[in-house]
Amino acid sequence: MASSILDRELEFSPLSGRVTRHGVTVQVHIYRFADTDDRWTLEVVDHEDGSTVWDGDFATDTDAYEAFEQCVQRDGIRTFTEDAPTHH
């Protein structure tokens, strides 16, 4: 019997965690399937559990975190908490 994606364990990068800028806090999740060499997924969750997941994946967890930082520098951290169009 094949296991579903929901049955698989995730590995979270140590770069994952809470990030606060200008009084706004988001949760950065960088993850992949455990015990694999899969590429990393980047997801940002706001204070209302709204989720932004990047369309692409990343070769390293550092690349994923840098993409988050670049987005914050370009668009501001509020881009994850507002109904503004995002470019990820």
Backbone as CSV, one residue per row, in Angstrom:
resi,resn,N_x,N_y,N_z,CA_x,CA_y,CA_z,C_x,C_y,C_z
1,MET,0.842,-1.181,0.000,0.000,0.000,0.000,0.890,1.247,0.000
2,ALA,0.594,2.175,-0.870,1.368,3.412,-0.956,0.912,4.370,0.138
3,SER,1.857,5.081,0.719,1.489,6.057,1.747,1.174,7.391,1.096
4,SER,0.274,8.106,1.703,-0.090,9.413,1.175,0.911,10.455,1.653
5,ILE,0.860,11.604,1.038,1.757,12.704,1.414,1.526,13.108,2.877
6,LEU,0.303,12.912,3.382,-0.001,13.294,4.756,0.658,12.366,5.766
7,ASP,1.056,11.170,5.327,1.682,10.207,6.232,3.188,10.416,6.360
8,ARG,3.751,11.296,5.571,5.194,11.469,5.554,5.628,12.508,6.576
9,GLU,6.759,12.252,7.194,7.310,13.158,8.199,8.101,14.274,7.516
10,LEU,8.010,15.468,8.067,8.735,16.612,7.528,9.973,16.897,8.361
11,GLU,10.986,17.382,7.698,12.203,17.871,8.347,12.181,19.391,8.244
12,PHE,12.270,20.071,9.370,12.288,21.535,9.385,13.717,22.028,9.528
13,SER,14.044,23.042,8.754,15.359,23.663,8.821,15.518,24.405,10.145
14,PRO,16.749,24.451,10.659,16.995,25.271,11.851,16.806,26.767,11.573
15,LEU,16.695,27.146,10.302,16.446,28.547,9.944,14.965,28.912,10.094
16,SER,14.126,27.922,10.318,12.702,28.177,10.545,12.515,28.840,11.898
17,GLY,11.440,29.612,12.011,11.141,30.220,13.300,10.387,31.528,13.158
18,ARG,10.186,32.186,14.286,9.478,33.467,14.321,10.426,34.581,13.892
19,VAL,9.894,35.485,13.086,10.653,36.655,12.664,9.773,37.877,12.915
20,THR,10.325,38.873,13.601,9.593,40.109,13.882,10.345,41.274,13.282
21,ARG,9.639,42.070,12.535,10.181,43.301,11.956,9.116,44.390,12.063
22,HIS,9.502,45.555,12.540,8.600,46.703,12.622,7.302,46.343,13.335
23,GLY,7.393,45.530,14.385,6.228,45.173,15.175,5.346,44.088,14.577
24,VAL,5.733,43.523,13.460,4.959,42.460,12.814,5.732,41.155,12.936
25,THR,5.058,40.119,13.427,5.693,38.815,13.586,5.058,37.813,12.640
26,VAL,5.902,37.050,11.965,5.455,35.948,11.113,6.249,34.704,11.494
27,GLN,5.740,33.580,11.104,6.416,32.303,11.330,6.975,31.847,9.979
28,VAL,8.280,31.633,9.907,8.925,31.156,8.690,9.112,29.645,8.816
29,HIS,8.558,28.920,7.854,8.703,27.465,7.819,9.512,27.101,6.576
30,ILE,10.627,26.440,6.781,11.449,25.926,5.687,11.538,24.421,5.931
31,TYR,11.023,23.625,4.992,10.908,22.196,5.249,11.018,21.360,3.976
32,ARG,11.232,20.077,4.188,11.241,19.072,3.122,10.887,17.737,3.775
33,PHE,10.663,16.723,2.946,10.381,15.406,3.500,11.614,14.888,4.222
34,ALA,11.408,14.318,5.394,12.508,13.804,6.218,13.237,12.668,5.515
35,ASP,14.528,12.580,5.795,15.380,11.505,5.275,15.434,11.474,3.754
36,THR,15.366,12.648,3.141,15.485,12.752,1.684,16.477,13.859,1.351
37,ASP,16.824,13.923,0.085,17.606,15.044,-0.431,16.719,15.970,-1.255
38,ASP,15.410,15.939,-0.970,14.469,16.799,-1.684,14.853,18.265,-1.496
39,ARG,14.345,19.085,-2.401,14.560,20.517,-2.296,13.658,21.071,-1.196
40,TRP,13.975,22.273,-0.731,13.300,22.893,0.404,12.108,23.735,-0.035
41,THR,11.056,23.720,0.758,9.860,24.539,0.550,9.899,25.684,1.559
42,LEU,9.464,26.871,1.110,9.395,28.048,1.978,7.943,28.462,2.145
43,GLU,7.528,28.582,3.399,6.177,29.010,3.737,6.262,30.046,4.851
44,VAL,5.464,31.094,4.734,5.383,32.120,5.774,3.936,32.169,6.260
45,VAL,3.753,32.099,7.588,2.427,32.089,8.197,2.291,33.339,9.052
46,ASP,1.176,34.075,8.853,0.960,35.300,9.610,0.224,35.021,10.923
47,HIS,-0.088,36.081,11.649,-0.715,35.972,12.967,-2.138,35.419,12.928
48,GLU,-2.755,35.398,11.756,-4.112,34.853,11.610,-4.092,33.491,10.924
49,ASP,-2.916,32.871,10.862,-2.711,31.576,10.212,-2.882,31.631,8.698
50,GLY,-2.793,32.843,8.127,-2.753,32.959,6.670,-1.392,32.482,6.192
51,SER,-1.367,31.727,5.111,-0.138,31.094,4.657,0.252,31.575,3.264
52,THR,1.530,31.867,3.102,2.110,32.188,1.793,3.184,31.153,1.520
53,VAL,2.998,30.374,0.437,3.968,29.356,0.053,4.567,29.776,-1.288
54,TRP,5.885,29.750,-1.372,6.571,30.103,-2.614,6.235,29.080,-3.692
55,ASP,6.113,29.547,-4.935,5.802,28.669,-6.063,6.922,27.669,-6.314
56,GLY,8.155,28.114,-6.216,9.291,27.241,-6.484,9.842,26.650,-5.210
57,ASP,10.830,25.787,-5.380,11.520,25.241,-4.219,12.986,25.657,-4.277
58,PHE,13.755,25.262,-3.279,15.111,25.771,-3.124,16.097,24.638,-2.902
59,ALA,17.288,24.793,-3.467,18.325,23.766,-3.342,18.788,23.624,-1.896
60,THR,18.848,24.738,-1.173,19.293,24.697,0.226,18.318,25.486,1.093
61,ASP,18.345,25.198,2.393,17.509,25.955,3.312,17.969,27.405,3.403
62,THR,19.261,27.628,3.214,19.787,29.000,3.212,19.231,29.788,2.034
63,ASP,19.145,29.162,0.864,18.548,29.827,-0.306,17.099,30.221,-0.012
64,ALA,16.369,29.332,0.645,14.969,29.622,0.986,14.886,30.817,1.936
65,TYR,15.722,30.837,2.964,15.685,31.940,3.924,16.080,33.256,3.253
66,GLU,17.061,33.200,2.369,17.468,34.414,1.651,16.329,34.933,0.771
67,ALA,15.533,34.044,0.180,14.379,34.477,-0.619,13.369,35.201,0.272
68,PHE,13.157,34.691,1.479,12.278,35.370,2.436,12.816,36.756,2.759
69,GLU,14.098,36.843,3.087,14.715,38.129,3.433,14.629,39.123,2.268
70,GLN,14.862,38.666,1.059,14.780,39.539,-0.113,13.366,40.080,-0.286
71,CYS,12.376,39.223,-0.060,10.983,39.658,-0.167,10.678,40.718,0.887
72,VAL,11.133,40.516,2.115,10.898,41.486,3.183,11.571,42.812,2.855
73,GLN,12.793,42.755,2.338,13.498,43.992,1.978,12.791,44.721,0.841
74,ARG,12.287,43.972,-0.124,11.645,44.568,-1.301,10.236,45.075,-0.994
75,ASP,9.418,44.237,-0.310,7.990,44.520,-0.156,7.570,44.858,1.261
76,GLY,8.455,44.628,2.250,8.098,44.841,3.650,7.439,43.608,4.230
77,ILE,7.571,43.456,5.535,7.022,42.262,6.184,5.501,42.257,6.179
78,ARG,4.895,43.432,6.075,3.429,43.494,6.047,2.834,42.861,4.796
79,THR,3.658,42.580,3.801,3.156,41.912,2.604,2.553,40.554,2.939
80,PHE,2.964,39.967,4.070,2.453,38.668,4.480,1.194,38.774,5.324
81,THR,0.835,39.975,5.761,-0.314,40.142,6.657,-1.424,40.956,6.032
82,GLU,-1.241,41.427,4.823,-2.238,42.253,4.173,-2.747,41.541,2.930
83,ASP,-3.854,42.008,2.415,-4.414,41.437,1.208,-3.818,42.076,-0.040
84,ALA,-2.554,42.442,0.061,-1.863,43.057,-1.070,-1.339,41.951,-1.992
85,PRO,-1.237,42.227,-3.287,-0.666,41.219,-4.186,0.789,40.972,-3.827
86,THR,1.187,39.716,-3.870,2.562,39.356,-3.560,3.225,38.742,-4.779
87,HIS,4.536,38.803,-4.823,5.304,38.300,-5.962,6.358,37.341,-5.439
88,HIS,5.963,36.102,-5.237,6.892,35.118,-4.694,7.123,34.083,-5.743
